[in-house]
Amino acid sequence: MTEQVVETERRIAVLLPAPLVKKVAEITNINPADEKFADYIANVLREALASREVAQPEEMDPSESEEIRARLKKIGYL
């Protein structure tokens, strides 16, 4: 994991299903009562959100779309 939790971040409690907590604890060998467990969960969520942001391209306005189509047509792709 490349990001580290900033110690000054305000934290809030999030309730997770007990079987999920148990599974994560087994896989990571981190006790759920340990602060490292919360850090691990936060980092997993950050990575999941970052990958989702990358996977969803930004919307482009119609003029940008037309410009790209014109360029592709000019070079023979359309």
Buried (B, 14 or more C-beta within 10 A) or exposed (E): EEEEBEEEEEEEEEEEEEEEBEEBBEEBEBEBEEEEBBBBBBBEEBEEEEEEEEEEEEEEEEEEEEEEEEEEEEEEEE
